Amino acid sequence: MISYIVRRLLQAIPTIFGVTLISFIIMQAAPGDPVQLMTFNPSADAEDRARLEQELCLDRSLPEQYFIWLFGDLRGECAIRGLIRGDFGTSFYDRRPVIEMIGERLPATLELTATALVMGGVIGLIVGVLSAVNRASAFDNIARFFSVVFDAIPSFWLGLLLIMYFSVELRWLPVGGRLPLNVETITFTDRFRHLAMPSTVLAVTWIALMSRYMRAETLEVIRQDYIRTARAKGVPKYRVYFYHAARNAHIPIVTILGPAITGLVAGAVVIERIFSWPGLGRLTVDAVSARDYPIVTASVIIGSILVIIGNLLSDILLALVDPRLRLGLGGL
């Protein structure tokens, strides 16, 4: 198992380098002059431009710029330490280190996506099993109908609809924002009220996907002989379906965790903007509007790393829950 994890980590390294290369190319092709954006002076004199270009190594060739941007200037002539040392550059507008700004926003994004992932997994699992057990019933038909609707509905429209109803009309929930974690006087109820709508909107598509997959896999499992044997022996119905059947039906479900995490990270960009959630997605959208390319590039790289980590965790979890895969890997 350890060798499998190490092998998967080594396979992720070329992917990360590919992401950095594509991000660098996009940053170079983006409109606007970095010197003008950093100095806020379209008519900066030649001396100021030359000084800043030398400081940022913009006077080097593109391959050299990429190497310096990634690993830092080994000769010490530039003020760039390199991505591998955590130097994502400085924001054009805030004049702050990009890694510091991302460090402030990333916990909010992780909180939102983790909540949506757990919420979607639990609700989708329960709904999927109940739909399979009560096949062709009213509950099954309603669940399948809403799974299609929730999968097709635009998240931004659903978010605005919830804001209009629960915040404007009923005034039950706040319109948006996030409460800081370091304030002890804030109760769990206050945190839940701020997190309820954005996490629900983000989890809706995951709930629809999870329920459909779980229903299909559970229908396949409950036809097996050992399920009929357990029912014939008098094992309680809920234990047969939610323990024995779901335990084997959820193994193929683990394979969709990677794509699900990818979708949640991407969907958080829109959700954070709608609900004024101070996360990485909102920071990225604001940076795109302001042409703050260091933040945009760093956000793309961090988001890609999160997706790679999510896929890696999905593969490891699949190896842990599937004895056949563990046997193929040589055991734990």
FIZA-670134 format. One line per field, with one value per residue: residue number from 1; residue in three letters; chain; x, y, z of N, C-alpha, C in turn. Coordinates in steps of 0.02 Angstrom, whole numbers. Atoms other than C-alpha are relative to their C-alpha. Example, Ala and Ser with C-alpha at 12.3 -4.5 7.8 and 13.67 -1.06 7.14 Angstrom:
2
i <- c(1, 2)
aa <- c(ALA, SER)
ch <- c(A, A)
nX <- c(45, -42)
nY <- c(-59, -59)
nZ <- c(0, -3)
caX <- c(615, 684)
caY <- c(-225, -53)
caZ <- c(390, 357)
cX <- c(45, -39)
cY <- c(60, 55)
cZ <- c(0, 37)
This chain:
332
i <- c(1, 2, 3, 4, 5, 6, 7, 8, 9, 10, 11, 12, 13, 14, 15, 16, 17, 18, 19, 20, 21, 22, 23, 24, 25, 26, 27, 28, 29, 30, 31, 32, 33, 34, 35, 36, 37, 38, 39, 40, 41, 42, 43, 44, 45, 46, 47, 48, 49, 50, 51, 52, 53, 54, 55, 56, 57, 58, 59, 60, 61, 62, 63, 64, 65, 66, 67, 68, 69, 70, 71, 72, 73, 74, 75, 76, 77, 78, 79, 80, 81, 82, 83, 84, 85, 86, 87, 88, 89, 90, 91, 92, 93, 94, 95, 96, 97, 98, 99, 100, 101, 102, 103, 104, 105, 106, 107, 108, 109, 110, 111, 112, 113, 114, 115, 116, 117, 118, 119, 120, 121, 122, 123, 124, 125, 126, 127, 128, 129, 130, 131, 132, 133, 134, 135, 136, 137, 138, 139, 140, 141, 142, 143, 144, 145, 146, 147, 148, 149, 150, 151, 152, 153, 154, 155, 156, 157, 158, 159, 160, 161, 162, 163, 164, 165, 166, 167, 168, 169, 170, 171, 172, 173, 174, 175, 176, 177, 178, 179, 180, 181, 182, 183, 184, 185, 186, 187, 188, 189, 190, 191, 192, 193, 194, 195, 196, 197, 198, 199, 200, 201, 202, 203, 204, 205, 206, 207, 208, 209, 210, 211, 212, 213, 214, 215, 216, 217, 218, 219, 220, 221, 222, 223, 224, 225, 226, 227, 228, 229, 230, 231, 232, 233, 234, 235, 236, 237, 238, 239, 240, 241, 242, 243, 244, 245, 246, 247, 248, 249, 250, 251, 252, 253, 254, 255, 256, 257, 258, 259, 260, 261, 262, 263, 264, 265, 266, 267, 268, 269, 270, 271, 272, 273, 274, 275, 276, 277, 278, 279, 280, 281, 282, 283, 284, 285, 286, 287, 288, 289, 290, 291, 292, 293, 294, 295, 296, 297, 298, 299, 300, 301, 302, 303, 304, 305, 306, 307, 308, 309, 310, 311, 312, 313, 314, 315, 316, 317, 318, 319, 320, 321, 322, 323, 324, 325, 326, 327, 328, 329, 330, 331, 332)
aa <- c(MET, ILE, SER, TYR, ILE, VAL, ARG, ARG, LEU, LEU, GLN, ALA, ILE, PRO, THR, ILE, PHE, GLY, VAL, THR, LEU, ILE, SER, PHE, ILE, ILE, MET, GLN, ALA, ALA, PRO, GLY, ASP, PRO, VAL, GLN, LEU, MET, THR, PHE, ASN, PRO, SER, ALA, ASP, ALA, GLU, ASP, ARG, ALA, ARG, LEU, GLU, GLN, GLU, LEU, CYS, LEU, ASP, ARG, SER, LEU, PRO, GLU, GLN, TYR, PHE, ILE, TRP, LEU, PHE, GLY, ASP, LEU, ARG, GLY, GLU, CYS, ALA, ILE, ARG, GLY, LEU, ILE, ARG, GLY, ASP, PHE, GLY, THR, SER, PHE, TYR, ASP, ARG, ARG, PRO, VAL, ILE, GLU, MET, ILE, GLY, GLU, ARG, LEU, PRO, ALA, THR, LEU, GLU, LEU, THR, ALA, THR, ALA, LEU, VAL, MET, GLY, GLY, VAL, ILE, GLY, LEU, ILE, VAL, GLY, VAL, LEU, SER, ALA, VAL, ASN, ARG, ALA, SER, ALA, PHE, ASP, ASN, ILE, ALA, ARG, PHE, PHE, SER, VAL, VAL, PHE, ASP, ALA, ILE, PRO, SER, PHE, TRP, LEU, GLY, LEU, LEU, LEU, ILE, MET, TYR, PHE, SER, VAL, GLU, LEU, ARG, TRP, LEU, PRO, VAL, GLY, GLY, ARG, LEU, PRO, LEU, ASN, VAL, GLU, THR, ILE, THR, PHE, THR, ASP, ARG, PHE, ARG, HIS, LEU, ALA, MET, PRO, SER, THR, VAL, LEU, ALA, VAL, THR, TRP, ILE, ALA, LEU, MET, SER, ARG, TYR, MET, ARG, ALA, GLU, THR, LEU, GLU, VAL, ILE, ARG, GLN, ASP, TYR, ILE, ARG, THR, ALA, ARG, ALA, LYS, GLY, VAL, PRO, LYS, TYR, ARG, VAL, TYR, PHE, TYR, HIS, ALA, ALA, ARG, ASN, ALA, HIS, ILE, PRO, ILE, VAL, THR, ILE, LEU, GLY, PRO, ALA, ILE, THR, GLY, LEU, VAL, ALA, GLY, ALA, VAL, VAL, ILE, GLU, ARG, ILE, PHE, SER, TRP, PRO, GLY, LEU, GLY, ARG, LEU, THR, VAL, ASP, ALA, VAL, SER, ALA, ARG, ASP, TYR, PRO, ILE, VAL, THR, ALA, SER, VAL, ILE, ILE, GLY, SER, ILE, LEU, VAL, ILE, ILE, GLY, ASN, LEU, LEU, SER, ASP, ILE, LEU, LEU, ALA, LEU, VAL, ASP, PRO, ARG, LEU, ARG, LEU, GLY, LEU, GLY, GLY, LEU)
ch <- c(A, A, A, A, A, A, A, A, A, A, A, A, A, A, A, A, A, A, A, A, A, A, A, A, A, A, A, A, A, A, A, A, A, A, A, A, A, A, A, A, A, A, A, A, A, A, A, A, A, A, A, A, A, A, A, A, A, A, A, A, A, A, A, A, A, A, A, A, A, A, A, A, A, A, A, A, A, A, A, A, A, A, A, A, A, A, A, A, A, A, A, A, A, A, A, A, A, A, A, A, A, A, A, A, A, A, A, A, A, A, A, A, A, A, A, A, A, A, A, A, A, A, A, A, A, A, A, A, A, A, A, A, A, A, A, A, A, A, A, A, A, A, A, A, A, A, A, A, A, A, A, A, A, A, A, A, A, A, A, A, A, A, A, A, A, A, A, A, A, A, A, A, A, A, A, A, A, A, A, A, A, A, A, A, A, A, A, A, A, A, A, A, A, A, A, A, A, A, A, A, A, A, A, A, A, A, A, A, A, A, A, A, A, A, A, A, A, A, A, A, A, A, A, A, A, A, A, A, A, A, A, A, A, A, A, A, A, A, A, A, A, A, A, A, A, A, A, A, A, A, A, A, A, A, A, A, A, A, A, A, A, A, A, A, A, A, A, A, A, A, A, A, A, A, A, A, A, A, A, A, A, A, A, A, A, A, A, A, A, A, A, A, A, A, A, A, A, A, A, A, A, A, A, A, A, A, A, A, A, A, A, A, A, A, A, A, A, A, A, A, A, A, A, A, A, A, A, A, A, A, A, A)
nX <- c(41, -44, -30, 53, 7, -61, 4, 50, -29, -48, 38, 31, -50, 4, 63, -9, -45, 39, 45, -41, -19, 58, 14, -51, 14, 60, -19, -39, 43, 53, -9, -25, -72, -10, -33, 51, 48, -32, -17, 59, -23, -9, -55, -61, -59, -39, -42, 42, 19, -58, -14, 50, -8, -57, 17, 46, -28, 40, -45, -28, 40, 58, -20, -34, 51, 38, -43, -7, 66, 14, -52, -36, -61, -57, -55, 18, 6, 70, 35, 48, -25, 24, 60, -14, -14, 60, 3, 45, -3, 34, 61, -10, 40, -4, -71, -12, -18, 58, 8, 33, 70, 31, 4, 58, 63, 6, 42, 72, 18, -2, 59, 60, 0, 5, 70, 42, -18, 30, 73, 22, -12, 48, 68, 3, -2, 65, 52, -12, 18, 73, 30, -9, 41, 70, -1, 63, 48, 5, -63, -51, 15, -14, -72, -32, 18, -39, -70, -10, 9, -57, -60, 4, 14, -61, -13, 8, 71, 25, -25, 39, 68, -1, -10, 63, 52, -19, -31, 39, 70, 8, -52, -25, -72, -34, -9, -66, -54, -25, -23, -68, -4, -37, 42, 30, 69, 45, 27, 4, 59, -19, -42, 42, 44, -40, -25, 55, 18, -53, -18, 56, -2, -58, 8, 60, -20, -32, 54, 34, -45, -10, 61, 10, -50, 14, 60, -17, -43, 39, 44, -41, -22, 55, 20, -47, 26, -12, 50, 61, -12, 5, 70, 33, -20, 33, -39, 42, -4, -45, -69, -17, -10, -47, -65, -28, 5, -35, -72, -29, 20, -35, -68, -8, 13, -63, -36, 23, -19, -48, 37, 44, -41, -15, 59, 13, -50, 18, 63, -8, -16, 63, 38, -32, 17, 70, 14, -53, -39, -70, -42, -48, 37, 17, -63, -19, 44, -19, -65, 10, 29, -51, -60, -53, -20, -31, 51, 35, -44, -6, 64, 6, -46, 25, 59, -21, -30, 55, 31, -46, 3, 65, -3, -44, 37, 51, -33, -21, 60, 24, -43, 14, 66, 8, -52, -30, -53, -54, -36, -39, -56, -46, 22, -16)
nY <- c(-60, -57, -7, -26, -71, -33, 1, -50, -66, -12, -12, -66, -53, -27, -37, -66, -38, -19, -55, -61, -23, -30, -62, -50, -21, -43, -63, -38, -19, -44, -70, -47, -2, 9, -59, -52, 21, -4, -69, -42, -57, 20, -38, 7, -14, 59, 21, 37, 63, 45, 22, 49, 60, 37, 27, 56, 43, -4, -11, 65, 37, 33, 60, -20, -27, 56, 34, -43, -3, 64, 20, -57, -20, 30, -49, -52, -65, -19, 5, 55, 59, 59, 32, 56, -29, -34, -69, -8, -69, -52, -25, -64, -54, -2, -4, 49, 66, 39, 59, -24, -11, 66, 31, -27, 19, 72, 35, -10, 45, 69, 9, 4, 61, 59, 5, 22, 69, 44, -6, 36, 72, 31, -4, 40, 71, 19, -4, 53, 65, 2, 6, 68, 46, -13, -11, -14, -30, -72, -30, 12, -44, -69, -7, 0, -62, -55, 9, -28, -73, -29, 7, -45, -68, -41, -14, -71, -15, 29, -42, -62, 18, 11, -65, -37, 30, 10, -60, -61, 9, 28, -28, 53, 10, -60, -1, 28, -12, 56, -21, 24, 58, -15, -38, 51, -18, 20, 67, 46, -19, -56, 26, 41, -43, -30, 53, 43, -10, 14, 71, 37, -11, 35, 73, 25, 42, 59, 41, 32, 51, 53, 39, 42, 54, 45, 38, 51, 51, 36, 46, 56, 39, 33, 61, 54, 54, -10, -46, 40, 45, -41, -16, 62, 15, -46, -61, -59, -26, -58, 24, 33, -48, -55, 26, 50, -20, -63, 10, 23, -44, -64, 6, -37, -71, -34, -20, -65, -52, -45, -49, -40, -52, -47, -41, -43, -54, -46, -33, -48, -66, -36, -4, -50, -66, -14, -7, -41, 44, -23, 58, -4, -12, -71, -36, 10, -40, -70, -9, 0, -65, -51, 21, 13, 65, 46, 33, 47, 57, 38, 33, 57, 52, 28, 39, 62, 43, 27, 52, 58, 31, 33, 62, 45, 26, 46, 63, 33, 24, 58, 57, 20, 31, 56, 51, 25, -46, 8, 61, -15, -43, 35, -7, -61)
nZ <- c(0, -2, 66, 45, -14, 26, 72, 21, -11, 53, 62, -4, 10, 69, 8, -32, 43, 59, -20, -6, 67, 32, -36, 20, 69, -2, -30, 49, 55, -24, 21, -51, -14, -72, -30, -9, -51, -66, -17, 10, 39, 70, 32, -40, 41, 19, -56, -47, 32, 2, -68, -20, 41, -26, -66, 10, 52, 61, 56, 21, 49, -31, -39, -61, -44, -28, -48, -59, -32, -32, -48, -27, 35, -34, -4, -48, 31, 1, -65, 7, -35, 35, -25, -45, -66, -23, 24, 56, 22, -38, 33, 34, -29, -73, -19, -53, 28, 22, -43, -62, 15, 10, -66, -35, 34, 12, -50, 13, 55, -25, -43, 42, 41, -43, -23, 56, 16, -51, 6, 60, -7, -48, 26, 61, -17, -29, 51, 49, -28, -8, 67, 25, -41, 17, 72, 35, -46, 7, -23, 51, 57, -19, -8, 67, 34, -27, 16, 67, -5, -36, 41, 57, -19, -9, -71, -15, -3, -62, -54, -2, -21, -72, -32, 3, -42, -71, -28, 12, -18, -67, -44, -44, 10, 26, 73, 17, -47, -41, -66, -13, -44, -61, -46, -44, -20, 53, -13, 57, 39, 44, 54, 43, 39, 54, 43, 24, 70, 49, 2, 31, 72, 27, -8, 35, 56, -29, -27, 57, 28, -49, -7, 59, -2, -56, 17, 50, -31, -51, 37, 21, -57, -36, 37, -16, -43, -72, -25, -10, -57, -61, -12, -20, -68, -45, -14, 11, 68, 4, -6, 62, 55, -15, -22, 45, 70, 11, -11, 62, 55, 0, 26, 63, -10, -19, 61, 24, -48, 32, 41, -42, -31, 53, 11, -58, 0, 54, -16, -54, 28, 11, -63, -44, 27, -12, -72, -31, -43, 11, 13, 55, 61, 4, 11, 69, 43, -9, 31, 73, 17, -10, 37, -48, 26, -49, -40, 43, 11, -63, -14, 45, -22, -63, 16, 33, -51, -39, 41, 1, -67, -4, 38, -36, -58, 26, 17, -62, -34, 38, -18, -69, -7, 46, -14, 62, 19, -49, 18, 60, -19, -45, -69, -35)
caX <- c(0, 141, 223, 56, 40, 220, 191, 33, 125, 264, 135, 60, 223, 219, 38, 82, 226, 107, -15, 125, 180, 5, -23, 140, 94, -78, -2, 121, -18, -134, -166, -82, 95, 151, 261, 117, 1, 127, 174, -2, 88, 59, 194, 332, 502, 629, 738, 596, 541, 717, 740, 576, 604, 774, 703, 569, 681, 566, 718, 761, 701, 536, 617, 728, 578, 483, 631, 655, 468, 466, 632, 692, 845, 996, 1111, 1017, 992, 802, 682, 594, 615, 514, 352, 434, 482, 305, 337, 187, 235, 156, -19, -19, -150, -141, 49, 44, 122, 2, 35, -20, -183, -218, -180, -317, -447, -409, -484, -652, -653, -603, -741, -872, -819, -796, -969, -1047, -952, -1010, -1188, -1203, -1127, -1241, -1402, -1364, -1323, -1484, -1594, -1512, -1533, -1714, -1753, -1680, -1769, -1935, -1913, -2054, -2138, -2192, -2034, -1925, -2012, -2000, -1817, -1770, -1865, -1777, -1608, -1627, -1690, -1550, -1420, -1483, -1525, -1394, -1313, -1313, -1500, -1536, -1426, -1517, -1685, -1637, -1576, -1739, -1844, -1748, -1658, -1769, -1943, -1929, -1771, -1718, -1541, -1412, -1387, -1203, -1036, -937, -905, -723, -670, -567, -714, -769, -931, -1005, -1119, -1135, -1308, -1236, -1104, -1234, -1348, -1207, -1152, -1323, -1367, -1197, -1157, -1331, -1320, -1146, -1201, -1359, -1273, -1170, -1329, -1412, -1260, -1233, -1415, -1423, -1261, -1310, -1481, -1408, -1275, -1397, -1519, -1378, -1326, -1498, -1524, -1379, -1408, -1332, -1459, -1605, -1524, -1508, -1690, -1743, -1647, -1747, -1613, -1699, -1735, -1643, -1486, -1492, -1505, -1405, -1267, -1246, -1310, -1245, -1077, -1046, -1140, -1034, -871, -900, -962, -788, -726, -831, -761, -618, -731, -849, -710, -660, -838, -854, -691, -745, -922, -860, -799, -977, -1054, -927, -963, -1151, -1149, -1000, -906, -725, -643, -517, -649, -707, -526, -495, -646, -598, -419, -478, -583, -434, -308, -208, -118, -9, -165, -253, -103, -81, -267, -263, -111, -182, -349, -262, -163, -325, -401, -247, -252, -438, -408, -265, -373, -510, -389, -321, -496, -546, -395, -445, -627, -602, -510, -483, -383, -284, -240, -184, -73, 9, -95, -82)
caY <- c(0, 119, 84, 119, 288, 333, 282, 389, 537, 519, 511, 674, 770, 781, 837, 978, 1032, 1030, 1142, 1265, 1270, 1302, 1434, 1521, 1521, 1593, 1726, 1775, 1781, 1885, 2064, 2207, 2256, 2187, 2339, 2459, 2354, 2353, 2537, 2602, 2716, 2689, 2818, 2751, 2811, 2693, 2691, 2636, 2504, 2434, 2427, 2335, 2217, 2171, 2148, 2030, 1948, 2006, 2045, 1860, 1738, 1647, 1479, 1569, 1663, 1500, 1417, 1567, 1579, 1396, 1371, 1547, 1639, 1533, 1681, 1793, 1934, 1935, 1957, 1793, 1643, 1521, 1424, 1275, 1391, 1458, 1621, 1652, 1833, 1994, 2056, 2198, 2295, 2245, 2242, 2090, 1918, 1808, 1657, 1761, 1810, 1630, 1570, 1685, 1626, 1441, 1385, 1460, 1363, 1202, 1227, 1254, 1110, 987, 1027, 1006, 842, 766, 832, 766, 598, 565, 626, 546, 379, 375, 431, 308, 158, 202, 224, 54, -34, 48, 31, 101, 177, 358, 397, 320, 418, 582, 552, 512, 664, 783, 703, 751, 926, 960, 897, 1015, 1170, 1311, 1337, 1526, 1529, 1413, 1520, 1679, 1591, 1535, 1710, 1787, 1663, 1624, 1791, 1924, 1851, 1744, 1825, 1659, 1656, 1792, 1843, 1794, 1810, 1697, 1710, 1699, 1540, 1628, 1716, 1614, 1709, 1650, 1500, 1346, 1406, 1569, 1475, 1353, 1494, 1572, 1405, 1328, 1407, 1407, 1228, 1168, 1247, 1176, 1002, 990, 921, 800, 739, 705, 612, 513, 460, 396, 297, 227, 175, 82, -6, -52, -127, -235, -291, -331, -462, -563, -727, -671, -530, -650, -769, -630, -582, -765, -781, -638, -503, -334, -250, -88, -188, -291, -140, -6, -120, -273, -204, -26, -90, -178, -54, 94, 21, 79, 246, 284, 297, 454, 546, 616, 694, 751, 845, 923, 982, 1051, 1149, 1221, 1256, 1347, 1488, 1535, 1498, 1605, 1751, 1738, 1722, 1839, 1693, 1750, 1599, 1561, 1562, 1738, 1797, 1722, 1806, 1974, 1950, 1910, 2068, 2170, 2080, 2032, 1890, 1826, 1789, 1708, 1597, 1547, 1507, 1395, 1301, 1282, 1225, 1097, 1031, 1012, 912, 800, 771, 731, 601, 527, 512, 431, 300, 265, 251, 131, 22, 22, -28, -153, -312, -365, -208, -228, -404, -339, -211, -343, -311, -172)
caZ <- c(0, 41, -126, -213, -127, -170, -351, -363, -288, -415, -555, -493, -511, -704, -694, -575, -687, -836, -742, -700, -882, -947, -813, -861, -1046, -1009, -898, -1036, -1166, -1056, -1111, -1021, -975, -805, -776, -803, -695, -552, -563, -603, -725, -912, -951, -838, -899, -974, -818, -704, -829, -848, -659, -631, -777, -708, -533, -599, -730, -869, -976, -990, -1122, -1093, -1047, -922, -852, -829, -741, -626, -592, -545, -454, -418, -482, -437, -471, -351, -475, -463, -318, -360, -246, -352, -334, -251, -108, -92, -185, -297, -322, -261, -299, -425, -327, -144, -144, -30, -54, -151, -40, 111, 27, -26, 150, 215, 87, 67, 236, 187, 23, 110, 239, 104, -9, 135, 203, 31, 3, 168, 148, -29, 16, 165, 85, -83, -2, 100, -44, -164, -50, -9, -195, -236, -92, -139, -326, -435, -282, -264, -165, -301, -439, -344, -300, -480, -543, -425, -459, -642, -597, -473, -595, -731, -631, -639, -470, -484, -518, -372, -260, -306, -281, -105, -62, -120, -20, 140, 160, 83, 108, 266, 338, 413, 344, 308, 127, 128, 212, 328, 513, 570, 658, 791, 875, 1027, 1058, 893, 918, 809, 756, 688, 590, 523, 466, 363, 291, 256, 89, 0, 52, 1, -171, -196, -138, -245, -400, -294, -207, -376, -442, -282, -268, -447, -432, -262, -325, -475, -371, -232, -358, -421, -247, -174, -310, -240, -149, 16, 30, 6, 132, 261, 239, 253, 417, 490, 489, 509, 344, 384, 432, 273, 158, 250, 314, 205, 39, 55, 116, -50, -159, -105, -172, -353, -283, -216, -396, -425, -274, -378, -512, -374, -284, -449, -478, -302, -314, -482, -423, -270, -383, -430, -260, -166, -281, -260, -70, -39, 35, 63, -15, -151, -288, -249, -239, -411, -491, -417, -478, -655, -657, -597, -710, -557, -645, -501, -399, -547, -584, -402, -385, -538, -472, -296, -366, -477, -329, -230, -373, -383, -195, -207, -343, -242, -86, -191, -256, -82, -9, -148, -107, 77, 50, -91, -34, -215, -252, -91, -146, -314, -227, -121, 35, 162)
cX <- c(43, 32, -51, -8, 59, -3, -51, 25, 51, -35, -32, 49, 0, -64, 5, 45, -37, -47, 39, 20, -57, -18, 49, -14, -60, 16, 40, -44, -55, 13, 25, 75, 10, 32, -50, -50, 30, 15, -60, 16, 11, 59, 63, 61, 41, 42, -39, -20, 58, 16, -49, 5, 59, -15, -44, 24, -41, 43, 33, -45, -57, 19, 35, -51, -40, 41, 7, -66, -14, 50, 35, 64, 60, 58, -15, -7, -71, -30, -54, 30, -23, -61, 15, 18, -60, -6, -42, 0, -37, -60, 14, -34, 6, 72, 17, 22, -62, -12, -34, -74, -37, -7, -59, -66, -10, -41, -74, -23, -1, -60, -63, -2, -5, -70, -45, 14, -32, -76, -26, 9, -51, -70, -7, -1, -68, -55, 8, -20, -76, -35, 6, -43, -73, -7, -71, -54, -3, 65, 54, -11, 16, 76, 36, -16, 43, 75, 17, -5, 60, 64, 1, -6, 65, 9, -10, -73, -30, 23, -39, -72, -2, 10, -65, -51, 20, 30, -44, -71, -8, 49, 23, 76, 32, 11, 66, 50, 18, 25, 70, 0, 32, -39, -39, -73, -51, -22, -1, -59, 15, 43, -42, -44, 38, 22, -55, -13, 57, 19, -55, 1, 59, -9, -55, 19, 32, -52, -35, 43, 7, -62, -12, 49, -16, -62, 17, 42, -38, -48, 38, 17, -58, -28, 45, -30, 8, -49, -65, 9, -6, -72, -37, 17, -31, 41, -43, 14, 50, 73, 22, 19, 53, 67, 29, -1, 40, 76, 35, -17, 42, 70, 8, -12, 64, 36, -23, 17, 48, -34, -46, 38, 19, -58, -14, 49, -16, -64, 5, 16, -63, -37, 30, -15, -71, -13, 54, 40, 74, 48, 45, -35, -17, 63, 22, -41, 18, 67, -5, -28, 52, 64, 60, 26, 36, -50, -37, 42, 6, -64, -9, 45, -24, -62, 17, 30, -55, -35, 43, -2, -66, -2, 44, -35, -54, 30, 21, -60, -28, 42, -15, -66, -10, 56, 34, 57, 59, 42, 44, 60, 49, -19, 19, 68)
cY <- c(63, 12, 28, 75, 39, 4, 51, 71, 18, 14, 69, 56, 27, 40, 70, 44, 22, 58, 65, 27, 33, 66, 55, 25, 46, 68, 43, 25, 48, 71, 43, -7, -8, 60, 55, -19, 6, 71, 47, 62, -21, 34, -3, 9, -64, -26, -41, -68, -49, -27, -54, -64, -42, -32, -62, -49, -1, 13, -64, -31, -37, -65, 18, 28, -56, -36, 41, 4, -63, -16, 58, 13, -26, 49, 58, 69, 25, -10, -53, -62, -65, -32, -55, 24, 39, 72, 3, 72, 47, 25, 68, 57, 4, 6, -48, -65, -41, -59, 19, 10, -66, -36, 25, -25, -75, -37, 7, -45, -72, -15, -10, -65, -63, -10, -26, -73, -48, 1, -39, -74, -33, 0, -43, -74, -23, -1, -56, -69, -6, -6, -70, -50, 7, 15, 7, 27, 76, 34, -7, 47, 73, 11, 2, 64, 58, -9, 27, 77, 32, -5, 51, 73, 39, 19, 73, 19, -27, 42, 64, -13, -10, 66, 39, -28, 0, 62, 61, -8, -23, 29, -52, -5, 64, -6, -32, 15, -62, 28, -27, -56, 16, 42, -49, 15, -20, -72, -43, 18, 57, -24, -41, 44, 32, -53, -39, 8, -14, -74, -42, 7, -37, -76, -29, -47, -65, -47, -38, -56, -60, -44, -46, -59, -50, -42, -57, -56, -42, -49, -61, -46, -39, -60, -59, -49, 15, 50, -37, -47, 38, 16, -63, -20, 47, 60, 61, 33, 58, -22, -34, 51, 52, -24, -48, 24, 63, -8, -23, 46, 63, -5, 34, 75, 38, 26, 69, 56, 50, 51, 44, 56, 53, 47, 48, 58, 51, 37, 51, 70, 41, 10, 54, 71, 19, 16, 40, -40, 14, -58, 12, 15, 73, 42, -6, 42, 74, 15, 1, 67, 56, -14, -8, -71, -44, -37, -52, -63, -43, -37, -61, -58, -32, -42, -67, -49, -31, -56, -63, -36, -37, -66, -52, -31, -49, -68, -38, -29, -61, -62, -25, -38, -61, -51, -26, 45, -3, -61, 11, 44, -34, 5, 66, -4)
cZ <- c(0, -68, -50, 10, -28, -77, -26, 11, -54, -67, -1, -15, -72, -12, 29, -43, -63, 15, 6, -68, -36, 33, -20, -70, -2, 28, -49, -57, 21, -21, 58, 12, 75, 34, 12, 54, 70, 21, -3, -41, -72, -33, 42, -45, -9, 58, 50, -29, 1, 70, 22, -40, 23, 67, -6, -53, -64, -61, -24, -53, 36, 35, 65, 51, 33, 54, 63, 38, 39, 56, 33, -39, 39, 6, 47, -28, -1, 69, -2, 31, -31, 34, 50, 70, 27, -21, -63, -27, 46, -39, -31, 36, 76, 25, 58, -33, -17, 46, 66, -11, -10, 67, 41, -29, -6, 54, -12, -56, 22, 44, -42, -40, 42, 26, -55, -17, 50, -6, -60, 6, 44, -29, -62, 14, 27, -52, -51, 24, 7, -68, -28, 37, -18, -74, -28, 47, -12, 22, -53, -59, 16, 6, -67, -37, 25, -12, -69, 3, 32, -40, -57, 20, 9, 73, 17, 5, 65, 60, 7, 24, 76, 38, 1, 49, 74, 32, -6, 25, 73, 51, 52, -1, -26, -75, -19, 54, 40, 66, 13, 51, 67, 50, 43, 17, -53, 11, -63, -44, -48, -58, -50, -45, -59, -52, -35, -75, -49, -3, -32, -75, -32, 1, -43, -57, 24, 29, -57, -29, 47, 6, -59, -1, 55, -14, -48, 32, 51, -33, -23, 58, 32, -38, 16, 50, 74, 30, 13, 60, 66, 16, 23, 72, 51, 20, -14, -68, -5, 4, -65, -54, 16, 25, -52, -73, -14, 7, -64, -59, -3, -29, -68, 8, 15, -62, -25, 49, -32, -45, 42, 34, -51, -14, 57, 2, -55, 15, 55, -25, -8, 66, 46, -24, 16, 73, 37, 50, -12, -10, -60, -66, -9, -12, -73, -48, 5, -34, -77, -22, 3, -39, 46, -13, 50, 43, -42, -11, 62, 15, -44, 23, 65, -12, -33, 50, 44, -37, -1, 67, 8, -38, 35, 60, -22, -17, 63, 37, -35, 16, 71, 6, -45, 12, -64, -24, 47, -16, -61, 14, 47, 72, 30, 34)
